[in-house]
Amino acid sequence: MLVTVTALYAGLLALLLLVLGLRVPFRRQRYRVSLGEGEGKVPRLQEAVRMHGNAAETIPIGLILLLIVEMLGYSLYILHGIGGALLLGRMLHPLGLAGGGRHFWARAMGMVLTWLAILAAALLCLLSAASSF
């Protein structure tokens, strides 16, 4: 079984995670902080660490659920709806964290979209599991 929709979003989200992750060592070098977040003295480093960390915390479960939903045979509309919400949410969240949170709406919308994608996929998984009994 081909899982091309999940492959698309996995590739795009992996690139996003890579970009967010690369920002951390560059900021560590710039602010001369080898470990941690600079004990609250380097907000730009803290932003980079949390942007990457939050993405690393939410992307894997979103992709696992998307993969299961695709393997269960749900329509392309549903798959792209879940994958698109996850991707857009993960792109908006770091924008909202950037610059001291000036764009809080983007951070909030990013989390809402991420949670909705995960919730929708989780419910579809549960619905499919329940219908097999």
PyMOL commands that set and color helices and strands:
alter all, ss='L'
color gray80, all
select helices_A, chain A and resi 4-31+43-71+76-101+104-131
alter helices_A, ss='H'
color red, helices_A
deselect
rebuild
show_as cartoon
